[in-house]
Amino acid sequence: MQVLNHPPSGWPCLVLNADFRPLSYYPLSLWPWQEVIKAVFLDRVDVVSTYDQEVHSPSFTMRLPSVVSLKHYVPQDRPPAFTRFNLFLRDSFLCQYCSAPDDLTFDHVVPRSRGGRTTWENIVTACARCNLMKGGRTPAEAHMHPFLAPSRPTAFELQERGRKFPPHHLHKSWLDYLYWDIELEA
């Protein structure tokens, strides 16, 4: 991860909930500067930090926000959608049979041919090699058991997992609001 004094192209803005936590860690809750300016004018956000870069109109000048917080708290307790990305995030982007991080797909623990359903409780992340080795067998038949029993994650659990995967570029003004378990340069 690289901490930047200037942002990557586009001047993104970190969006915090009203409790000053990011709306999401993975992907990181970033808005383009145009959306942030609109939200400022509609009085939906408070500007917490700014870039040195300014935007101008004939009668107005404003420094671009780098961090904003929502004025009203958005509850984060809704159940996460059952998507490939959320499944991979739940399983930390690792094969649940061999821990490989590459060539990932998903596997029905109880095969569909045996009545297994496509649900949080029956799908795990698997590399293509392990998925092929397991085939249409049960874990007991294949002698391949997932490291973690598949289960429906909460939004909080996915947020916590997402904290393990910081983006490659962070603006220095964002660091006080991000709580990854990494050592930051002083």
C-alpha positions in Angstrom: 0.0 0.0 0.0 1.2 3.5 -0.8 0.3 6.6 1.1 0.0 9.6 -1.3 0.3 13.3 -0.6 -1.7 13.8 -3.8 -4.6 11.6 -4.9 -4.7 9.3 -7.9 -6.5 10.8 -10.8 -10.0 12.0 -10.3 -9.8 13.6 -6.8 -11.9 10.9 -5.0 -13.4 11.7 -1.7 -13.7 9.3 1.3 -17.3 9.1 2.5 -17.9 8.5 6.2 -21.1 7.7 7.9 -22.4 10.1 10.5 -20.4 8.1 13.1 -17.2 8.9 11.2 -16.7 5.3 10.0 -16.4 4.6 6.3 -19.6 3.4 4.6 -17.6 0.5 3.4 -14.0 -0.7 3.5 -14.0 -3.1 0.6 -14.6 -1.5 -1.7 -13.6 1.7 0.0 -16.5 4.2 0.0 -15.2 6.8 -2.4 -17.3 9.3 -4.4 -16.1 11.3 -7.4 -15.5 15.0 -6.6 -18.5 16.0 -8.7 -20.9 14.0 -6.5 -19.3 15.4 -3.4 -19.7 19.0 -4.5 -23.4 18.3 -5.3 -23.8 16.7 -1.8 -22.2 19.7 -0.2 -24.5 22.1 -1.9 -27.6 20.0 -1.0 -26.4 20.1 2.6 -26.2 16.2 2.9 -22.6 16.1 4.0 -20.1 17.9 6.2 -16.6 18.5 4.8 -14.0 17.0 7.1 -10.9 17.5 5.1 -9.9 19.0 1.7 -7.3 18.8 -1.0 -5.3 21.8 -2.1 -7.0 21.6 -5.5 -9.9 24.0 -6.0 -12.9 24.2 -8.3 -14.1 27.5 -9.7 -17.2 29.0 -11.1 -17.6 32.7 -12.1 -18.9 33.6 -8.6 -17.5 30.7 -6.4 -14.3 29.0 -5.4 -14.1 25.8 -3.3 -11.4 23.5 -2.2 -12.2 19.9 -3.3 -13.2 17.8 -0.3 -11.0 14.7 0.4 -13.1 13.4 3.3 -16.8 14.1 4.1 -19.2 12.7 6.6 -22.9 12.2 6.1 -25.2 14.4 8.1 -27.6 11.5 8.8 -26.5 8.1 9.9 -27.1 5.3 7.4 -27.8 1.9 9.1 -25.4 -0.8 8.0 -27.3 -3.8 9.4 -29.0 -4.9 6.1 -28.1 -8.4 5.1 -25.4 -8.5 2.4 -26.3 -9.6 -1.1 -25.4 -13.1 -2.2 -22.9 -12.2 -4.9 -19.6 -13.8 -6.1 -17.7 -10.8 -4.8 -19.3 -11.0 -1.3 -18.7 -14.8 -1.3 -15.0 -14.3 -2.1 -14.8 -11.6 0.5 -16.4 -13.8 3.2 -13.8 -16.5 2.4 -11.0 -13.9 2.3 -10.2 -14.5 -1.4 -8.7 -17.9 -0.5 -9.6 -21.4 -1.6 -11.3 -23.1 1.3 -9.7 -26.4 0.6 -6.0 -25.5 0.0 -5.7 -21.7 0.8 -4.6 -20.8 -2.8 -5.4 -17.2 -3.7 -5.4 -17.8 -7.5 -7.8 -19.0 -10.1 -10.8 -18.8 -7.8 -14.3 -20.0 -8.5 -16.9 -21.4 -6.1 -17.9 -24.9 -5.1 -21.2 -26.4 -3.9 -20.2 -28.2 -0.7 -23.2 -30.5 -1.2 -23.2 -30.9 -5.0 -26.2 -29.7 -6.9 -26.6 -33.2 -8.3 -27.1 -34.4 -4.7 -29.7 -31.7 -3.9 -27.3 -29.0 -2.8 -28.6 -25.5 -3.2 -26.9 -22.3 -4.2 -27.0 -20.5 -0.8 -24.5 -18.9 1.6 -24.6 -22.1 3.7 -23.6 -24.4 0.8 -21.1 -22.4 -1.3 -17.4 -21.9 -0.6 -14.6 -20.3 -2.6 -12.4 -22.9 -4.3 -9.6 -22.8 -6.7 -10.2 -24.4 -10.1 -7.9 -27.3 -9.2 -9.6 -28.2 -5.9 -13.1 -27.7 -7.5 -12.1 -30.2 -10.2 -10.6 -32.6 -7.7 -13.7 -32.6 -5.5 -16.0 -32.9 -8.5 -19.6 -34.0 -7.7 -18.6 -35.7 -4.4 -19.4 -34.6 -0.9 -16.5 -33.4 1.3 -16.5 -36.8 3.1 -16.3 -38.7 -0.1 -13.6 -36.5 -1.5 -11.7 -36.2 1.8 -11.8 -32.5 1.2 -13.4 -30.4 3.9 -13.6 -26.6 3.8 -11.5 -24.8 6.4 -14.5 -22.8 7.6 -18.1 -24.0 7.5 -20.0 -21.9 5.0 -22.5 -19.5 6.6 -24.4 -16.3 5.8 -22.2 -13.4 6.9 -23.5 -10.2 8.4 -22.7 -6.8 6.9 -20.4 -6.2 9.9 -18.4 -9.5 9.2 -17.9 -8.5 5.6 -16.8 -5.0 6.6 -14.3 -6.6 9.0 -13.0 -8.9 6.3 -12.7 -6.0 3.9 -10.4 -4.2 6.4 -7.8 -6.8 5.6 -7.6 -5.6 2.0 -6.7 -2.0 1.9 -6.5 -0.3 -1.5 -3.1 0.2 -3.1 -3.4 4.0 -2.9 -4.6 6.0 0.1 -4.6 9.8 0.4 -2.9 11.0 3.7 -6.1 12.8 4.7 -8.0 9.5 4.8 -5.7 7.7 7.3 -7.3 8.9 10.5 -10.6 7.4 9.4 -9.4 4.0 8.2 -8.6 1.3 10.7 -6.7 -1.4 8.9 -4.5 -3.7 10.9 -1.4 -2.4 9.2 1.5 -0.2 10.3 1.4 3.3 8.8 4.4 5.3 8.1 5.0 8.2 10.4 
